[in-house]
Amino acid sequence: MLYGIAAFSFSKITVNSEADANEKEVTIYIKTNGVHTDIVVPLKNEVKDWTKVVKLEKTKSKDTTMAYVAFGWGDKGFYLNTPQWSDLKYSTAFNAAFGLGDSAIHATFFRTINEDRDCIRIEISKANYQKLIDYIEDSFLMDSNQDPIFISATTYGLNDSFYEAKGRYSLFHTCNTWANSALKSANLKAALWTVTDTGIFCHYQ
């Protein structure tokens, strides 16, 4: 009960309410599938070329016409072993809830982005975009050459891939907590703390 009350109450408290009053130089998006929030950024611009971090050749399509990449963080076991809710096992849920598993970053590439209630456009300055870049990059687990560690696994489609990540998923630090902290890092509107996607989107709708 206390967890539910805290999760609801803290998600309604807005931080960075003066959302990026600086120049609107870069367009990003927050995107939800109804449960999980991704941060969507330009694949390439003058600030960052993400193809040097997450390789298009690591996807099944190897499609070089992509213009955006969405980043999501979460429990590795949940990502890799639960493509559908019907695939969820008790052991996967238990390990995720109590921080017993490793984590992963899911990178999904898009040619275009369609704005709707589940995909919100946000304009930010280059300076704050750089802060967002730093946050996302710091979430990757790197190898000895300081390159992200690719996970060879079954993907959700033709245009996505998985990478090893830092941190552990738990009841108190979910995929949405990660995305909310990403927005905070870039001085954008966010919840004080949230474990749900609605805790993020309520500040933008």
ABEGO torsion letter per residue (X at the ends): XAAAAAAAAAAABBBGABBGABBBABBBBBBBAGABBBBBBBABBAABBAAAABBAAABAAGBAABABBBBBBBBAAAAAABABAAABBAAAAAAAAAGABBBBBBBBBBABBBBBAABBBBBBBAAAAAAAAAAAAAABBBBAAGBBBBBBBBBABAABBBBBBBEBBBAABBAAAAAAAAAAAAGBBBBABBABAAAAAAAAX
